[in-house]
Amino acid sequence: MLSFLFFSISRAWQGFWRNAAMSLAATATMTLMLMLLAGFWIIQAGFLASLTYVEDKVGVVADMNDGVSEAALQDLEARLGAMPEVRSVEYISKDEALRRYREERTAQGQDDLTSYLAENPLPASLEVKLRRPEDYQAVAGFLEVDPAIAKVQNIKDTTDRLISITNFLRTFGVVLLGVIGAIVLFIVINTIRLAVLGRAEEIEVMRLVGASDAFIRWPFVFEGALVGLLGAAITLGVLMGAAEPLSHFMVGFFQILPISIGSISRDVTLLVVGSGTGLGVVGAWVSVRTYLIR
Amino acid sequence: MEPGFPAGLSAANGYGVVDTRRPVLVLNDVTKTYPNGRDALKDVDLVVPEGDFVFLVGASGAGKSTLMKLLIRDELATQGTVTLDGDDMARLPRRKVPIVRRKIGIVFQDFKLLPTKTVRENIAFALEVTGTPRRKIGPAVARALALVGLTAQADQYPKQLSGGEQQRTAIARALVHDPKIVIADEPTGNLDPLISWEILQLLLRINELGVTVLMATHDADIVTALRKRVVALEEGRVIRDEIGGGYHRAG
């Protein structure tokens, strides 16, 4: 078994270098395709993070009646906090609401009209952040019937539209990545098929001298894996080289979005190495199989 | 038609002597019909005993190539049985096919040498890909090289060799795993007459060492001169099977 493994790997290595032109062409194709895949993956990750960022902005804002007791408020906050849909609850007191309003007016360079009023007209409110924007209705419905609540600010239509847009974009992103994946699959497999076709005579001779299927197949499979790994290594090298200037450019991007460079680079490394090796192995397997089924 | 019985099949061969040699190759009532409906072989009976030297002659399209393909199980017979060294090709499970092929050494008109490998590597290749232990490969290759007289050219590449030397390399590759039978498909088809005789001398020597040889050929001079067993095919049928025959049917 061990000697078979040694045989296959050394034959794969030999096969790769003795047909250098074909092997390097296959590796170049593999590299380009992996870059395409990795590029789209990174764009997709940023895109999904952007969608999540936007969706996080959806919350329920409920104005409260004046004169709600401290105990009733704490009870309501506790009940809200216990709901699985709720991420966080923030209480905005009347004073806080007034302060924020004044800040806003000043920032806009407009007069503070509230100073003409005898008392604070703004209601206290609860700002509820949601785990998923789809849960808007459940939380809003819960608050509407509570006696402490005067009115729930109705942003249901906006939320619904946002949800349908983000869901569409998510699906579109997945479909696009799938299409890119399929293109990469076909191009890489066809390239490897051509490389194997160029060695049809070698396979023919092996069959005629009585080589078993395993002895014919595995060197090619290892060679495919070698092409994949080499392509992955080059791709990762190029991406690492590009990462430094790019991250300068995108620092702001990563500060805002709920995404880390660490998780992206881990995912991309796994993706590139995994799909490179996988494509090489599968491509070689199916290409050699054509010659074995006879 | 000549009365010559297929040698080994019946009690008597062409010399009227009981043939007790073990048959290496038996075709029993073999018909091969291709998907396009053409009968490439029709009711072929052929027995080749161990140590025989057989010429297979016939015009192009007479069925020689199809017969060769049945022997190496590249094709299966539509009817009848093909038995090689006791193994019925039709009943052979797929994974056993390579093992049966190792009992056969095959030589082609176009040599089928790998251009990226040296003579030595081309010969060793046949052993490497059949899982022969490394320590046995070197000596076996050296023996085969010596037998075909290419020891001095061992490290050259096929394109550096003459046609005759390339064919000798191919013969060495066919012999290196000690086959029971060597099947040669027009081995002299690409060679000039002098070189053809060299190749024939080599095949005869191999035959003397006990290896059965089946050679398909168009070369009338060689067949007629050597007076070996001749099996003639015409339109897929065996029309003649005689020992000591010529290329053409005797007067």
Contacts between the chains, C-beta under 8 A, distances in Angstrom:
chain1	res1	chain2	res2	distance
A	3	B	133	7.5
A	3	B	134	7.8
A	4	B	131	6.9
A	7	B	128	6.9
A	7	B	131	7.6
A	11	B	128	7.6
A	18	B	116	4.4
A	18	B	117	8.0
A	19	B	116	7.1
A	201	B	112	6.6
A	201	B	114	6.9
A	202	B	114	5.7
A	204	B	112	7.0
A	205	B	112	5.6
A	205	B	114	6.5
A	205	B	125	7.1
A	205	B	126	7.9
A	206	B	125	7.9
A	206	B	129	4.8
A	207	B	98	7.9
A	207	B	101	7.6
A	208	B	72	6.7
A	208	B	101	6.7
A	208	B	106	5.2
A	208	B	112	7.6
A	209	B	101	6.9
A	209	B	102	7.3
A	209	B	106	7.8
A	209	B	125	7.5
A	209	B	126	4.0
A	209	B	129	6.5
A	209	B	130	6.5
A	209	B	173	7.2
A	209	B	177	7.2
A	210	B	98	4.4
A	210	B	99	6.7
A	210	B	100	7.5
A	210	B	101	3.5
A	210	B	102	3.7
A	210	B	104	7.7
A	210	B	130	5.4
A	210	B	177	7.4
A	211	B	98	6.0
A	211	B	129	3.8
A	211	B	130	5.6
A	212	B	95	7.1
A	212	B	98	4.4
A	212	B	99	8.0
A	212	B	130	7.6
A	212	B	131	7.5
A	213	B	95	7.6
A	213	B	98	7.6
A	215	B	129	4.9
A	215	B	130	7.0
A	215	B	131	6.3
A	216	B	129	7.1
A	294	B	74	7.2
